[in-house]
Amino acid sequence: MVIYGHGDNTILQAADGIIIFNITCTASCLIKTLRLDISNYTTDTQAVLINETNNNIVGFEDVSIIGGAANGIGIEVQSDNCYIEQCNILQMKTGIYLNGAEKTRVSGTLSRLHVNYGLHLNLADYSIITGNSFTANTIHGIYIFDSDYCIISNTGCTSNLNTGIYSENSSYNTISSNLSNSNSLNGLYITQGNYNTISSNTFSNNDSNVAGDTAGLFMGANCDYNTITGNSCNNNNNIGTGDGYGIIISAATSNENVVVANNFNGNDIDVKDAGTQTIIIYYVQSRDEFQDAIDSIGTRSGTIVIPTGEITLDAELNINGGGDYTIQGEGVGTVLTTVGEINLFNITNVKSCTFKNFKVDVSSLGVDTTPVFNIVEGSDIGIVFSFITIVGDGSNGIGFELTTNNNIVNNCNMSSL
């Protein structure tokens, strides 16, 4: 069955409490190119209710649904194998509600200005949400609850008054290549979710004024084995008493998550890890990013990777948080160049610390007693140096000044100091 109109010139207007399309038994059904007006609704009646008994395919294409600002649900899907494509759903309680529906595809759709959510997934496993826009909703752009093995991609969730994408009790999902910007609390919030992959998203300008912490990406309690990689987290700030983070893992009950190769700029604080056995790998390209990464590791464990290229440092790097630090380059093509009379690293408080695979150029030093690596770790924790090259101007600087015990200098090359 195909039902089609002539775009906005075909208008079906519902009286209060009347479902326009109630689809329960059809071999297949496509409804396209028309407009539904539910501005008379005063309750949470659905404009469209899909509960096809045999899970046959039902599709909506190029359908506009316009509400009266506060009531009604645009499309509620309760059966499997349905799709919603190129639709425009505005001004109601919730735009799209996937309620116990599996294998639903939502693509190319705009859902905005709703009291609750642009899209709500509840028990909606294997959903594919791609190429949409969920904006300016009073709560979340997308709310995912108890829905696994879903793909959320290439979708914009912006200017929502709470969080762009909120995921609860949902696992094995892929959230990638989305823009979740300018929301009033968080770009993405995850709680009670395991084995999710969060990659290549942009979480920017999620600014708040609240007492609690907020973030571009906020991971709450009971989140295990998630992978967070290749995301950009920029200008997430909180002018209230809380802080705005690029990424925060806020609870010790979140275990063994992996955070690697994410980019940060302009956040109150780039990363906070209060989880358990989190694996964090930082890629740094400036002195400020370097010190931020050291500070973010704090008392925990982390790896800082310096990519091939040159970083100029005009201030010392202080390692004093009491954590386990690995700082590594990509060989002699990774060059740290100092400017002025500075120690490159002051190491005062660590559980362990390893430096390896990079070159240091200290030819700007003019004092012969300035150490490049200044180790004054008070607990005699051994610092390990492997495959470090240090080059000076020919007469100034000291490569390593070791004032504590148990250090290892292995396969290092020092010249012209």
C-alpha atoms as one frame of an Amber mdcrd trajectory, in Angstrom:
protein
   0.000   0.000   0.000   1.224   3.485  -0.903  -0.448   6.650   0.369   0.945
   9.884  -1.010  -0.028  13.509  -1.242   1.305  16.706  -2.775   3.578  17.971
  -0.049   2.386  20.800   2.184  -0.626  21.242  -0.081  -1.996  17.955   1.274
  -2.895  18.515   4.931  -4.533  16.008   7.259  -5.655  17.778  10.428  -6.584
  15.717  13.482  -9.102  16.575  16.157  -7.910  16.245  19.747  -7.184  12.621
  20.681  -7.461  11.229  17.142  -4.602   9.135  15.696  -4.253   9.993  12.013
  -2.523   6.760  10.930  -2.914   3.656  13.134  -1.082   0.901  11.265  -1.548
  -2.634  12.622  -1.849  -5.049   9.692  -0.341  -4.559   6.250   1.906  -6.535
   3.921   3.830  -3.296   3.413   2.987   0.379   3.661   4.580   3.602   2.436
   3.182   7.010   3.375   4.831   9.971   1.701   4.721  13.609   0.665   2.022
  15.075   2.876   1.517  17.136   6.016  -0.083  16.132   9.319  -1.452  18.838
  11.602  -1.860  17.859  15.271  -2.015  21.353  16.721  -5.377  20.491  18.338
  -3.857  17.793  20.582  -4.053  18.372  24.337  -2.658  14.955  25.374   0.132
  12.617  24.251  -1.808  11.133  21.349   0.308   9.881  18.465  -0.120  11.400
  15.026   1.176   8.075  13.689   1.168   4.763  15.576   2.902   1.813  13.903
   2.338  -1.597  15.490   2.348  -3.935  12.515   1.550  -7.390  13.864   3.966
  -9.303  11.624   6.764  -6.724  11.650   6.284  -5.986   7.971   7.951  -2.913
   6.535   6.272   0.444   7.111   7.892   3.579   5.755   7.379   7.329   6.040
   9.041   9.607   3.492   8.881  13.381   3.131   6.127  13.778   5.717   5.760
  16.932   7.820   4.104  16.734  11.223   3.340  20.023  12.954   2.132  20.269
  16.539   0.826  22.986  18.784   4.020  23.399  20.838   3.519  21.035  23.812
   1.376  17.934  23.180   1.369  14.802  21.091   3.919  12.389  19.639   4.811
  12.674  15.983   5.557   9.030  15.118   5.537   6.148  17.603   6.949   2.891
  16.250   6.208  -0.328  18.152   7.038  -2.914  15.468  10.260  -3.868  13.721
  11.715  -3.097  10.281  10.272   0.385   9.814  11.935   3.476   8.404  11.485
   7.235   8.608  13.188   9.262   5.908  13.363  12.964   5.038  10.617  13.947
   7.471  10.093  17.245   9.291   8.593  17.003  12.790   8.063  20.141  14.855
   6.628  21.422  18.143   5.088  18.631  20.217   5.877  16.475  23.274   8.260
  14.076  21.502   9.097  13.975  17.829   9.876  10.282  17.192   9.425   7.473
  19.724  10.896   4.042  18.929   9.126   2.031  21.615  10.110  -1.636  21.555
  10.850  -1.390  17.842  13.969  -3.112  16.521  15.826  -2.510  13.252  14.300
   0.906  12.631  16.102   3.371  10.377  15.726   7.134  10.805  17.567   9.210
   8.208  17.576  12.703   6.786  14.968  13.865   9.288  14.572  17.126  11.210
  12.915  16.879  14.639  13.006  20.020  16.750  11.302  22.319  19.255   9.784
  19.526  21.354   9.039  19.562  25.084  10.882  16.272  25.664  13.079  14.801
  22.922  13.668  14.983  19.227  14.105  11.189  19.221  13.454   8.676  22.012
  14.729   5.088  21.771  13.264   2.644  24.306  14.027  -1.069  23.909  14.938
  -0.249  20.320  17.859  -2.553  19.513  19.655  -2.429  16.158  18.311   1.018
  15.273  20.214   3.037  12.661  20.038   6.794  13.124  21.966   8.684  10.456
  22.039  12.075   8.791  19.438  13.756  11.009  19.044  16.974  12.987  17.576
  17.035  16.499  17.764  20.613  17.707  16.305  23.070  20.204  14.432  20.489
  22.271  13.656  21.272  25.900  15.340  18.142  27.285  17.582  16.050  24.989
  18.106  15.863  21.270  18.279  12.045  21.454  17.404   9.939  24.498  18.583
   6.314  24.295  17.257   3.934  26.960  17.849   0.185  27.174  18.702   0.004
  23.471  21.698  -2.010  22.261  23.620  -2.501  19.000  22.468   0.836  17.595
  24.324   3.164  15.234  24.047   6.928  15.719  26.034   8.711  13.007  26.377
  11.927  11.019  23.630  13.549  13.061  23.413  17.017  14.579  22.158  17.474
  18.136  22.465  21.171  18.844  20.972  23.863  21.058  19.036  21.439  23.247
  18.288  22.735  26.737  19.772  19.716  28.506  22.019  17.263  26.629  22.563
  16.586  22.951  22.674  12.770  23.200  21.754  11.021  26.465  22.357   7.265
  26.723  21.210   5.167  29.681  21.489   1.419  30.264  22.514   0.887  26.632
  25.490  -1.112  25.343  27.334  -2.144  22.176  26.304   1.050  20.412  28.364
   3.040  17.914  28.117   6.816  18.235  30.262   8.348  15.507  30.741  11.431
  13.336  28.022  13.444  15.060  27.904  17.131  15.956  26.594  17.713  19.462
  27.209  21.387  20.037  25.794  24.359  21.936  23.669  22.305  24.305  22.978
  23.729  27.758  24.588  20.899  29.754  26.479  18.148  27.909  27.233  17.126
  24.373  26.967  13.409  25.200  26.060  11.826  28.542  26.444   8.087  29.104
  25.473   6.145  32.213  25.223   2.369  32.725  26.577   1.563  29.283  29.211
  -0.990  28.274  31.238  -1.754  25.143  30.141   1.385  23.322  32.349   2.982
  20.667  32.349   6.781  20.636  34.460   8.068  17.767  35.064  11.065  15.511
  32.363  13.221  17.087  32.520  16.959  17.714  31.414  18.147  21.155  31.802
  21.922  21.200  30.425  24.984  22.972  28.302  22.996  25.395  28.277  25.835
  27.890  26.510  25.782  31.232  25.927  27.736  34.411  25.329  25.049  37.028
  26.779  23.785  40.297  27.637  20.319  38.983  30.245  19.356  36.424  29.349
  19.265  32.736  31.259  18.132  29.666  31.493  17.677  25.973  31.447  13.962
  26.808  30.292  13.004  30.305  30.615   9.370  31.377  28.791   8.601  34.603
  28.508   5.501  36.784  28.688   1.831  35.796  30.205   2.261  32.353  32.746
  -0.433  31.441  34.937  -1.263  28.431  33.906   1.703  26.304  36.231   3.140
  23.638  36.441   6.913  23.192  38.633   7.870  20.251  39.197  10.637  17.736
  36.661  13.072  19.169  37.044  16.864  19.186  36.052  18.538  22.448  36.246
  22.312  22.225  35.118  25.231  24.382  32.976  23.276  26.812  32.764  25.674
  29.752  30.777  26.093  32.951  30.473  29.559  34.471  28.714  28.145  37.548
  30.511  26.576  40.494  31.046  23.349  38.556  33.659  22.797  35.859  33.282
  22.256  32.131  35.331  19.321  30.827  36.216  18.091  27.396  35.826  14.514
  28.649  35.053  13.368  32.176  34.787   9.854  33.582  33.154  10.746  36.857
  32.762   7.528  38.859  35.033   4.805  40.218  32.366   2.271  39.210  33.295
   2.836  35.550  36.011   0.339  34.661  38.628  -0.220  31.961  37.504   2.383
  29.479  39.903   3.439  26.707  40.386   7.123  25.862  42.767   7.726  22.958
  43.660  10.343  20.330  41.000  12.902  21.205  41.504  16.613  20.543  40.896
  19.359  23.097  40.793  23.130  22.949  39.355  25.860  25.152  37.626  23.700
  27.786  37.752  24.651  31.463  39.564  21.331  31.962  40.319  18.942  29.130
  40.115  15.539  30.847  39.189  14.212  34.262  39.401  10.515  35.042  37.841
   9.242  38.256  37.256   5.794  36.772  39.043   2.550  37.547  41.862   1.226
  35.330  41.094   3.689  32.569  43.554   3.601  29.688  44.170   7.156  28.506
  46.481   8.047  25.633  47.030  11.757  25.002  48.405  13.166  21.756  49.981
  16.574  22.353  51.157  19.259  19.949  51.940  22.225  22.211  53.421  23.007
  25.605  49.998  23.799  27.091  48.512  20.530  25.806  51.528  18.704  27.233
  51.115  20.163  30.733  47.330  19.693  30.596  47.858  16.015  29.797  50.295
  15.600  32.698  47.866  17.327  35.056  44.926  15.274  33.771  46.715  12.017
  34.562  47.200  13.221  38.138  47.484  10.247  40.485  46.372   7.758  37.827
  48.023   6.155  34.786  48.356   7.616  31.329  50.428   7.704  28.171  51.397
  10.917  26.411  52.360  10.549  22.758  54.346  13.302  21.040  53.866  12.927
  17.270  56.548  13.477  14.666  57.361  17.177  14.323  58.714  19.982  16.485
  57.192  21.427  19.646  58.730  24.605  21.055  58.647  24.941  24.842  59.268
  28.234  26.625  58.257  27.012  30.094  59.127  23.968  32.139  56.952  20.862
  32.272  56.231  19.796  35.844  55.464  16.183  36.665  54.249  16.209  40.243
  50.850  14.522  40.416  51.973  11.185  41.833  50.762   9.053  38.924  52.156
   6.530  36.455  53.393   8.421  33.388  54.649   7.188  30.036  55.901   9.944
  27.727  56.915   8.752  24.288  57.715  10.135  20.875  57.947   8.564  17.444
  61.748   8.574  17.147  64.272  11.315  16.338  61.658  13.002  14.136  59.894
  13.999  17.351  61.751  17.100  18.558  61.197  19.140  21.718  62.998  22.476
  21.379  63.497  24.635  24.456  63.617  28.429  24.464  65.519  30.207  27.238
  67.049  29.008  30.480  64.597  26.299  31.499  64.601  22.694  32.602  62.546
  20.754  30.112  61.123  18.402  32.765  60.990  18.808  36.543  60.089  15.429
  38.039  59.196  15.634  41.720  56.345  13.204  42.528  55.501  10.046  40.568
  54.620   6.397  41.111  56.497   5.561  37.927  57.700   7.514  34.918  59.139
   6.431  31.569  60.494   8.655  28.785  61.309   7.172  25.391  61.821   7.734
  21.678  62.255  11.481  21.164  64.867  14.167  20.631  65.494  17.293  22.704
  67.167  20.393  21.237  68.508  22.676  23.995  70.887  24.722  21.850  69.293
  27.925  23.198  70.708  27.289  26.684  73.283  29.825  27.811  74.075  28.423
  31.261  76.186  25.327  31.660  74.481  24.163  34.865  70.889  23.945  33.596
  69.682  20.307  33.495  67.322  19.171  30.718  65.794  16.474  32.929  65.753
  17.530  36.576  64.888  14.533  38.766  64.236  15.344  42.419  61.662  12.627
  43.120  61.715  12.339  46.900  60.747   8.667  47.208  63.611   7.260  45.098
  61.173   5.991  42.500  63.292   5.014  39.514  62.755   7.065  36.359  63.407
   5.242  33.067  64.914   6.957  30.007  65.204   5.016  26.749  66.292   6.169
  23.300  66.399   9.858  24.219  68.628  12.125  22.110  69.743  15.463  23.604
  71.601  18.052  21.500  73.038  21.333  22.832  75.015  24.325  21.580  78.396
  22.822  22.349  79.085  24.216  25.813  75.951  24.585  27.952  73.414  22.402
  29.719  73.346  19.072  31.554  71.435  16.158  30.054  70.252  14.399  33.207
  70.639  15.623  36.772  69.795  12.678  38.995  69.536  13.521  42.691  67.536
  10.411  43.615  68.161   6.665  43.369  67.120   3.759  41.126  67.003   5.581
  37.778  67.752   3.872  34.443  69.296   5.620  31.422  69.271   3.217  28.485
  70.405   3.719  24.868  70.397   7.505  25.098  72.568   9.855  23.008  73.835
  13.188  24.365  76.048  15.555  22.383  77.297  19.154  22.425  76.273  19.845
  26.036
